[in-house]
Structure formats: C-alpha cells, structure tokens
C-alpha cells in the first residue's frame, strides 16, 4: 500500500530526526564543520603545489628545448660552412620542430600559471572565510555553553530538570510512605487502646482464638458451680458470715416467725 508505506517512512524520518536533534551537540557540529573546511583548504593548497610542480617540470623541458634549438642552429651553420647544405637543411628542420613544440609548451606553462593564480586567490578567500568561521564558531560555542549553564542553574533552582524531577518524585514517594506509616501506627494504637487486640505476650504457646473462647467458657462454668455451691450451703442452715455478725431480733418478732414456721409444717 503506497499510502501506508509513505506514512511509515514519514514517521520513521520524524523519529530519526528527533533522535538526531537530541544527540546533536552544537559545539561538536561546529568543530566538525571547521575541520572539514580546513581539509578543503589543505586540498586547495595541495592542488597549488601540484600545479607548481607541473609548471616547473614544463619549464625544465622548455629550457632543454631552448638549448636544443641553439645547438641545432649552430650545427646548421657549421654544415653550411662545410658546404653540406643537406645537413644544414636537416638541422634547420629539427630546429623548426623543436620551436613548434616549444610554443605549445609555452602555452601549457601559461595555462598552468593561470590555474595556479586562480587557486591562490581561492585559497586566500577560503582562508579568510575559515578564519571568520573559526572566530564565529568560538563565539557560538561560548554562547551555547553559557546558555546551557544558565538552563541547568534554572532547572536546579526551579526543580524542572530531569534529575531534579527524579529527586522530587523520590521525595514525594518518601513523604507518602511516611504519611501511610503514621496513619497505620495511629490506627494500630487506637485498636490496641480499645482492646480489640489481645496482648500476645500473655497467651500461652500454641493458643489460638478457639482456645481462648474455650478457656473463657470453662472459667465461666467454674464460677457458676462455685456460686451454686454457696447457695446450697446457705439454704441448709449454715449461717452466712454477714448474718452471724447481725444484732438479735426482738422477742415478739421472733415468736411470730416461730408460729409461722409451725403453721407451715
């Protein structure tokens, strides 16, 4: 699907561009650009050196050809002096060929000198631009470093930086845990004060809630048995300690009580 592939390509390019923006360091980028320009300048200088070398080689050939022309001219004169016109003609023909080659060589040397001058002018212009770029680069790097330091100071002061944000989140988590622990401690204290929790140090080993309920039932039954026993003892005529210490009843009241007991029998 062309539409889908185009969208995916756009998304990938956007993601890559965003990652590159994050990873890019302006100082490193400027230094790299400066290094590449220095390399270009060095290539121009190398080109100038190559042209000068070629021109020097042609100039050496030119000097040799001029010497050869002089030699051929001398030989032609000597041949004519010796009545050897044929040899003089051959020498002059060779001289003419060398002169033609020398003219072509002069043109090549002239072209090389033109190229050399152009490269020298280009090298001077590049050097001036490179020096201006170097100065501007250092200024931009200094401004970027100052701005970066200001941002870090501002982030540290306001707590909006990534590291400060992590510290703030950790502190908030610690506060939340502290508040939770304080609330839990308060709840445990309140439950303990209300008697909801038994003191585990007073319980015997291996006792659970069922054992405690059974012991309460047994203890309550023993109290009931003892209370019934005391009632039985009191009903059989054994005076209670409180009745032994009580004052004697009046005689009339005592006779009335005796008559009532006889009638009941």
TIVEX-645217 format. One record per residue (C-alpha): residue in three letters; residue number from 1; x, y, z. Coordinates in steps of 0.02 Angstrom, whole numbers, plus 32768, in hexadecimal, padded with zeros to 4 digits. Example, Ala and Ser with C-alpha at 12.3 -4.5 7.8 and 13.67 -1.06 7.14 Angstrom:
# TIVEX-645217
r,k,u,v,w
ala,1,8267,7F1F,8186
ser,2,82AC,7FCB,8165
# end
This chain:
# TIVEX-645217
r,k,u,v,w
unk,1,8000,8000,8000
unk,2,8056,80A0,7FC5
unk,3,7FF8,810E,8041
unk,4,8026,80A3,80D7
unk,5,80DD,8094,80A4
unk,6,80E8,8150,808A
unk,7,80A1,8171,8137
unk,8,8117,80F3,8186
unk,9,81AA,8143,812D
unk,10,8176,81EE,816C
unk,11,8163,81AF,821E
unk,12,820D,8159,821A
unk,13,8260,81F5,81D5
unk,14,820C,8260,825A
unk,15,8246,81EA,82E4
unk,16,82F7,81E5,82A1
unk,17,82FA,82A2,8290
unk,18,82C0,82B6,8343
unk,19,8345,823D,8381
unk,20,83CA,8298,831E
unk,21,8392,833F,8365
unk,22,83A3,82F9,8414
unk,23,844D,82AB,83F1
unk,24,8494,8340,8392
unk,25,850F,83AC,83F1
unk,26,8521,8459,83A2
unk,27,85D6,8467,83DC
unk,28,8603,83C0,838D
unk,29,85A6,83EE,82ED
unk,30,8603,8493,82DE
unk,31,86AB,8441,82FF
unk,32,8685,83BD,827C
unk,33,8654,8442,81FC
unk,34,86F3,84A1,8220
unk,35,875B,8403,820B
unk,36,870A,83DF,8161
unk,37,872D,848F,8126
unk,38,87E2,847E,815D
unk,39,87ED,83DE,80F7
unk,40,87A8,8439,805E
unk,41,8829,84C2,8075
unk,42,88B2,8440,8080
unk,43,8873,83F2,7FDE
unk,44,887B,849B,7F88
unk,45,892E,84B2,7FC6
unk,46,8959,8405,7F87
unk,47,890E,8433,7EDD
unk,48,897A,84CF,7ED7
unk,49,8A14,8468,7F00
unk,50,89EA,83EB,7E76
unk,51,89D4,8475,7DF7
unk,52,8A78,84C6,7E2A
unk,53,8ACF,841D,7E1A
unk,54,8A87,8403,7D6C
unk,55,8AB7,84B2,7D38
unk,56,8B69,849A,7D76
unk,57,8B76,83F8,7D13
unk,58,8B3B,844F,7C75
unk,59,8BB1,84DE,7C93
unk,60,8C42,8463,7C9E
unk,61,8C0A,8417,7BF9
unk,62,8BFF,84C6,7BB1
unk,63,8CB2,84EC,7BE4
unk,64,8CEE,844A,7B97
unk,65,8C92,846D,7AF5
unk,66,8CDB,851C,7AEC
unk,67,8D89,84D2,7B01
unk,68,8D60,8455,7A78
unk,69,8D27,84E1,7A05
unk,70,8DCC,853C,7A20
unk,71,8E2B,849A,79FF
unk,72,8DCC,8475,795D
unk,73,8DE5,8526,7921
unk,74,8EA1,8516,7940
unk,75,8EA6,846F,78E6
unk,76,8E4A,84B7,7850
unk,77,8EC9,8544,7843
unk,78,8F5A,84CC,7851
unk,79,8F0F,845E,77C7
unk,80,8EFE,84F3,7752
unk,81,8FB1,8524,7778
unk,82,8FE4,8474,7745
unk,83,8F7D,847F,76A4
unk,84,8F03,83FF,76E9
unk,85,8E60,8453,76C0
unk,86,8E01,83B1,76D5
unk,87,8E3B,839F,7789
unk,88,8E17,8456,77A9
unk,89,8D65,843C,7768
unk,90,8D4A,83A6,77DC
unk,91,8D89,8409,7871
unk,92,8D18,849B,7848
unk,93,8C81,8428,7834
unk,94,8CA2,83DD,78DF
unk,95,8CB8,848B,7924
unk,96,8C0F,84BC,78DC
unk,97,8BBA,8424,792B
unk,98,8C06,844B,79D4
unk,99,8BCE,84FF,79C6
unk,100,8B1B,84C6,79A0
unk,101,8B1F,8454,7A38
unk,102,8B66,84E2,7A9E
unk,103,8AD4,8552,7A6F
unk,104,8A58,84CC,7AA8
unk,105,8ABC,84B7,7B48
unk,106,8AB6,8571,7B67
unk,107,89F9,856C,7B57
unk,108,89ED,84DD,7BD5
unk,109,8A5B,853B,7C4F
unk,110,89EF,85D6,7C3A
unk,111,8950,8571,7C5B
unk,112,899D,8525,7CF7
unk,113,89CE,85D0,7D36
unk,114,891A,860B,7D1C
unk,115,88D6,8576,7D7D
unk,116,8958,8591,7E03
unk,117,8924,8645,7E1B
unk,118,886C,8615,7E24
unk,119,8892,8593,7EA9
unk,120,88FB,860F,7F09
unk,121,886B,868C,7F07
unk,122,87F1,8603,7F3C
unk,123,8865,85CC,7FC6
unk,124,8872,867D,8008
unk,125,87B4,8692,8006
unk,126,8799,85EA,805A
unk,127,881B,8614,80DE
unk,128,87C3,86B8,8105
unk,129,871A,8662,810F
unk,130,8764,85D8,8179
unk,131,87AE,8655,81F3
unk,132,8708,86B1,81FF
unk,133,86AE,860B,8219
unk,134,872A,85D9,82A0
unk,135,870C,867B,82FE
unk,136,864F,866C,82EB
unk,137,8658,85B5,831D
unk,138,86AF,85DD,83C0
unk,139,8631,8667,83E5
unk,140,859E,85F3,83C5
unk,141,85EB,856A,8430
unk,142,8606,85E5,84BE
unk,143,8553,8625,84B0
unk,144,850F,8574,84AC
unk,145,8575,8541,8544
unk,146,8538,85DA,85A3
unk,147,8483,85BA,8571
unk,148,8493,8502,85A0
unk,149,84DA,852F,864A
unk,150,844D,85AC,8664
unk,151,83CB,8528,8638
unk,152,8418,84AD,86B2
unk,153,841B,852E,873C
unk,154,8366,855E,8719
unk,155,8331,84A7,8715
unk,156,838A,8486,87B9
unk,157,833B,8521,8808
unk,158,828B,84FC,87CA
unk,159,8295,843E,87D3
unk,160,825B,8425,8720
unk,161,82F5,83CA,86E4
unk,162,82F3,830E,86C7
unk,163,8367,82E9,875A
unk,164,830F,8364,87CD
unk,165,8268,831B,8795
unk,166,82A5,826D,87C7
unk,167,82DE,82B1,886F
unk,168,8236,8306,8888
unk,169,81D8,8267,885D
unk,170,8243,8202,88D5
unk,171,8225,8280,895F
unk,172,816A,827D,893D
unk,173,8169,81BF,8946
unk,174,81C7,81C6,89EC
unk,175,8148,8243,8A31
unk,176,80B7,81D7,89F7
unk,177,8102,813D,8A49
unk,178,8122,819E,8AE9
unk,179,806E,81DC,8AEF
unk,180,802D,812C,8ACF
unk,181,809B,80E6,8B5A
unk,182,8062,816F,8BD3
unk,183,7FAB,814B,8BAA
unk,184,7FC7,8090,8BC3
unk,185,801E,80AD,8C69
unk,186,7F8D,811B,8CA4
unk,187,7F0D,8098,8C71
unk,188,7F6C,800D,8CCB
unk,189,7F79,8076,8D69
unk,190,7EBF,809D,8D66
unk,191,7E92,7FE5,8D50
unk,192,7F08,7FB3,8DDA
unk,193,7EBE,8034,8E51
unk,194,7E0E,7FF6,8E2D
unk,195,7E3F,7F44,8E5A
unk,196,7E24,7F00,8DAD
unk,197,7ED1,7EB0,8DAF
unk,198,7F03,7E3A,8E3B
unk,199,7FAE,7E43,8E85
unk,200,8007,7DB4,8E32
unk,201,8089,7DAC,8EBC
unk,202,8005,7D71,8F3A
unk,203,7FCA,7CDF,8ECF
unk,204,800F,7C32,8EE1
unk,205,806C,7BDF,8E55
unk,206,8002,7B92,8DCD
unk,207,7F60,7BEA,8E00
unk,208,7EF1,7C30,8D7C
unk,209,7E49,7C88,8D83
unk,210,7DE6,7BE5,8D9A
unk,211,7E52,7BB5,8E2F
unk,212,7E34,7C5D,8E7F
unk,213,7D76,7C4E,8E6A
unk,214,7D76,7B9E,8EB5
unk,215,7DDA,7BDA,8F4B
unk,216,7D5E,7C68,8F66
unk,217,7CCD,7BEB,8F64
unk,218,7D28,7B78,8FDE
unk,219,7D50,7C09,9052
unk,220,7C99,7C45,904D
unk,221,7C59,7B94,9076
unk,222,7CCB,7B85,910B
unk,223,7C8A,7C2A,9151
unk,224,7BD6,7BF0,913A
unk,225,7BFA,7B4A,9195
unk,226,7C4A,7BA4,9226
unk,227,7BB8,7C1E,9232
unk,228,7B38,7B8E,9235
unk,229,7B9B,7B37,92BC
unk,230,7B99,7BD2,9328
unk,231,7ADC,7BE3,9311
unk,232,7AC3,7B2E,9346
unk,233,7B2A,7B48,93E1
unk,234,7AC6,7BE1,9410
unk,235,7A20,7B86,93F3
unk,236,7A51,7AF5,9469
unk,237,7A5A,7B68,9502
unk,238,7B0F,7B96,9506
unk,239,7B10,7C4A,9538
unk,240,7B65,7CC1,94C4
unk,241,7BF0,7D27,950F
unk,242,7B8A,7DC5,94FF
unk,243,7AF7,7D76,9562
unk,244,7B69,7D40,95F2
unk,245,7B9C,7DF1,9610
unk,246,7AE8,7E37,9603
unk,247,7A8D,7E71,96AA
unk,248,7A07,7E00,96FA
unk,249,7952,7E19,96C6
unk,250,78CE,7E56,9741
unk,251,786D,7DCB,97A7
unk,252,77C2,7DF2,975F
unk,253,7802,7DEB,96B1
unk,254,785D,7D49,96D8
unk,255,77BE,7CF5,971C
unk,256,775C,7D2B,9683
unk,257,77DE,7CDF,9612
unk,258,77DA,7C3C,9677
unk,259,771B,7C31,966A
unk,260,7722,7C47,95B1
unk,261,779F,7BBB,959E
unk,262,7730,7B44,960A
unk,263,7694,7B6B,95A2
unk,264,76F2,7B49,9501
unk,265,7727,7A9E,9543
# end
